[in-house]
Amino acid sequence: MASNVYQQNEINFNKKVEEFNKLYQQYSMTQSKQIILEKMKLTHVQAEQQFKFMEIEYSSFNEQNKQEFAQKIRQSKMLYTECQKKLRDLQQDIDKQPQSHHSNIIKKTQPSQISGLNSDLHSQVKQLHQLDSRLLEAEDTQISILDNLRSQKEKLLKAIEDTKEIQSGVKMTQRHATMIKNRESYNKGILMTLVCILTIGNILIIYYKFVH
């Protein structure tokens, strides 16, 4: 179940990385570089949220699953780091440009573009709040799962110890039962021997009494 959740988060993460890279390609071919950069920042934050979900799920894996997904989490971290570097480089590129150039870009930007960007910003902010809420819920769920696992582990260990004690008691009882059974057989053998001796003795007495 945990691996399925991880894989779904990984799919969402890769989609956001792909969206980020498409915006990165558009950056060099547009005059509205600041707008593209802001969209890239939002997409990067969304990708970061998905990557955090992946890390939370990965931390809850057992050792076998961690080994299975270790390569994937490393590759995703490399993609995330690469996006960070691209974003940092573009921001430095923007910062190096003269202030007047920024003003000209803003003036040339159509109001519909600005309005659309604002709408996108509000929508993305709302989504980020939802992601933050989901992240907190996921953390609480993981803590609860780990506590339950620890509790179940303690119960299993106690059950194993109890089973060992029961097995030891059963073996001891079996030994006592075998000893009692052997003793009964021994006593029965002695009794039968005595009966035979007494019977033979009585026969001999009767024989000598009537014959002689």
C-alpha positions, 0 to 999 in steps of 0.5 A: 500500500505504501509503495502505491502511494509513493509511486502516485506521488512520483508520477505527480512529481514527474509531471510537475518537473516536465511542466517546469522544463517546458516553461524553462524552454519557453523562457528564452523564447519570450519577452515576458520572462518575469511572468514565465519565471513566476510560473516556474517558481509556482511549478517548482513549489508544487514539485517540491511538495510532491517530493516531500510526500515521496520522502515521507513515504520512503521513510516509512518503508521497511529495509527491503522496500527502501533498497528497491526504491533507493535508486528512484528516490536518488533520481528524483532528488537529482531532478529536484536539485536540477530544477532548483539550479535552473531557477536560481540561474534564471533569477540571477539572469533577471537580477542582472538586467537593468531596472528600466528593462524590467519596466519596459517588459511590464509595460509591454505585458498585456493586461489580460496576461497579468489578469490571467497570471493573478488568477493562476497565482490565486489558484496555485496558492490555494493548491499549495495550502491544500498540499500543506494540509495533506502533508501535515495529515500524511505526517500524522498518518505516518506517525500513527502507523509507526506507533501501531507497528511498534505496538504490534511488534511488542505484542508479537515479541511477547506472544513469541515469548509466551509461546516459548514458555508454553512449548517448554511447559508442554515438553516438561509435561510430556516428559512427566507423562512419559515417566509416569507411563513407564512407572505404571508399566514397570509396576504392572510388570512387577505385579504380574510377576508376583501374581505368577509366582503366587499362582505357581506357589499355590499350585505347588502347595496343592500338588504336594498336599494331595499327591503326598 
